[in-house]
Amino acid sequence: MQDLSILFARVYFGLMMLFAHGWLKLGMDPSTFPDPFGLGAVPSYWLAVFAEVACSAMVVVGLFTRLNAIPLIITMATAAFVIHGNDPFSKQEFALMYGAGFVVVFLSGGGKYSLQEVLGLSSIKPLARFLMK
């Protein structure tokens, strides 16, 4: 049952992020994207798109799940505390909920029903195995 719960969390949060946020960002003008860390609007845009599209897709299929959850957690923390830091809680809520979901995914790893397990990539050294599971 635990592995089904992990599968559900991975697929739900990954697909929701991918299609409700990441995919929509692909149609935006990168030059109008917020620049929370002074990197420039275009690099900030591509970092967010990388997290919300590429990393979300990897989380969905369960390939290097923990490693791919890290950029998503950082992106959601940035959205909640930097981009919407002065906004009411209702504007921060979605980012916080997604962030919490990806923390759960990070802590759980890919689980038994993941591409990582199917490909047999879980027999790697302990720290690398933890991050890549």
Contacts in CASP RR format, 6 or more apart in sequence:
PFRMAT RR
TARGET T0000
AUTHOR 0000-0000-0000
METHOD contacts of the structure
MODEL  1
MQDLSILFARVYFGLMMLFAHGWLKLGMDPSTFPDPFGLGAVPSYWLAVF
AEVACSAMVVVGLFTRLNAIPLIITMATAAFVIHGNDPFSKQEFALMYGA
GFVVVFLSGGGKYSLQEVLGLSSIKPLARFLMK
3 111 0 8 1.000
3 112 0 8 1.000
3 113 0 8 1.000
4 113 0 8 1.000
6 105 0 8 1.000
6 108 0 8 1.000
6 109 0 8 1.000
6 110 0 8 1.000
6 111 0 8 1.000
6 112 0 8 1.000
6 113 0 8 1.000
7 111 0 8 1.000
7 113 0 8 1.000
7 114 0 8 1.000
9 101 0 8 1.000
9 104 0 8 1.000
9 105 0 8 1.000
9 108 0 8 1.000
10 59 0 8 1.000
10 60 0 8 1.000
10 62 0 8 1.000
10 65 0 8 1.000
10 105 0 8 1.000
10 108 0 8 1.000
10 109 0 8 1.000
10 110 0 8 1.000
10 111 0 8 1.000
10 114 0 8 1.000
11 60 0 8 1.000
13 59 0 8 1.000
13 98 0 8 1.000
13 101 0 8 1.000
13 102 0 8 1.000
13 105 0 8 1.000
14 56 0 8 1.000
14 57 0 8 1.000
14 59 0 8 1.000
14 60 0 8 1.000
14 105 0 8 1.000
15 56 0 8 1.000
15 60 0 8 1.000
16 98 0 8 1.000
17 52 0 8 1.000
17 56 0 8 1.000
17 72 0 8 1.000
17 98 0 8 1.000
17 102 0 8 1.000
18 52 0 8 1.000
18 53 0 8 1.000
18 56 0 8 1.000
18 57 0 8 1.000
18 60 0 8 1.000
21 52 0 8 1.000
22 48 0 8 1.000
22 49 0 8 1.000
22 52 0 8 1.000
22 53 0 8 1.000
22 56 0 8 1.000
23 53 0 8 1.000
25 45 0 8 1.000
25 48 0 8 1.000
25 49 0 8 1.000
25 52 0 8 1.000
25 53 0 8 1.000
26 49 0 8 1.000
26 53 0 8 1.000
28 45 0 8 1.000
30 41 0 8 1.000
30 42 0 8 1.000
30 45 0 8 1.000
30 46 0 8 1.000
31 41 0 8 1.000
31 42 0 8 1.000
32 41 0 8 1.000
33 41 0 8 1.000
33 42 0 8 1.000
33 44 0 8 1.000
33 45 0 8 1.000
33 48 0 8 1.000
34 41 0 8 1.000
34 44 0 8 1.000
34 83 0 8 1.000
35 41 0 8 1.000
35 44 0 8 1.000
36 44 0 8 1.000
36 78 0 8 1.000
36 82 0 8 1.000
36 83 0 8 1.000
37 44 0 8 1.000
37 78 0 8 1.000
37 82 0 8 1.000
38 44 0 8 1.000
39 47 0 8 1.000
47 71 0 8 1.000
47 75 0 8 1.000
48 75 0 8 1.000
50 71 0 8 1.000
51 71 0 8 1.000
51 72 0 8 1.000
51 74 0 8 1.000
51 75 0 8 1.000
52 72 0 8 1.000
52 75 0 8 1.000
54 68 0 8 1.000
55 68 0 8 1.000
55 69 0 8 1.000
55 71 0 8 1.000
55 72 0 8 1.000
56 68 0 8 1.000
56 72 0 8 1.000
58 64 0 8 1.000
58 65 0 8 1.000
58 68 0 8 1.000
59 65 0 8 1.000
59 68 0 8 1.000
59 69 0 8 1.000
59 72 0 8 1.000
59 102 0 8 1.000
59 105 0 8 1.000
61 114 0 8 1.000
61 115 0 8 1.000
62 110 0 8 1.000
62 111 0 8 1.000
62 114 0 8 1.000
62 115 0 8 1.000
62 116 0 8 1.000
63 114 0 8 1.000
63 115 0 8 1.000
63 116 0 8 1.000
63 119 0 8 1.000
63 121 0 8 1.000
64 116 0 8 1.000
64 131 0 8 1.000
64 132 0 8 1.000
64 133 0 8 1.000
65 105 0 8 1.000
65 106 0 8 1.000
65 108 0 8 1.000
65 109 0 8 1.000
65 110 0 8 1.000
65 111 0 8 1.000
65 114 0 8 1.000
65 116 0 8 1.000
65 133 0 8 1.000
66 105 0 8 1.000
66 106 0 8 1.000
66 109 0 8 1.000
66 110 0 8 1.000
66 130 0 8 1.000
66 131 0 8 1.000
66 132 0 8 1.000
66 133 0 8 1.000
67 131 0 8 1.000
67 132 0 8 1.000
69 102 0 8 1.000
69 103 0 8 1.000
69 105 0 8 1.000
69 106 0 8 1.000
69 109 0 8 1.000
70 106 0 8 1.000
72 98 0 8 1.000
72 99 0 8 1.000
72 102 0 8 1.000
73 99 0 8 1.000
73 102 0 8 1.000
73 103 0 8 1.000
73 106 0 8 1.000
76 95 0 8 1.000
76 96 0 8 1.000
76 98 0 8 1.000
76 99 0 8 1.000
76 102 0 8 1.000
77 95 0 8 1.000
77 99 0 8 1.000
79 95 0 8 1.000
80 92 0 8 1.000
80 95 0 8 1.000
80 96 0 8 1.000
80 99 0 8 1.000
81 92 0 8 1.000
83 95 0 8 1.000
84 91 0 8 1.000
84 92 0 8 1.000
84 95 0 8 1.000
85 92 0 8 1.000
109 133 0 8 1.000
110 116 0 8 1.000
110 117 0 8 1.000
110 133 0 8 1.000
111 117 0 8 1.000
111 133 0 8 1.000
116 122 0 8 1.000
116 132 0 8 1.000
116 133 0 8 1.000
121 132 0 8 1.000
122 129 0 8 1.000
122 132 0 8 1.000
122 133 0 8 1.000
123 129 0 8 1.000
124 132 0 8 1.000
END
